[in-house]
């Protein structure tokens, strides 16, 4: 029985010391930042339609005031 405990303890001791021998290195590289080009297309037709709609409302409002 003591022989089994001895081997179990020896296994854990060897396992613990072998885990400490590993080493890790992390290499940090500089980050490159590039510009972003964005193209935005605006739909002019919608703007003209809204202008026409509100002009009609303003014209009707002017007629009501007169």
Secondary structure, DSSP 8 states (H G I E B T S, - for coil): -HHHHHHHHHHHHHHHHHHTT----------------------HHHHHHHHHHHHHHHHHHHHHH-
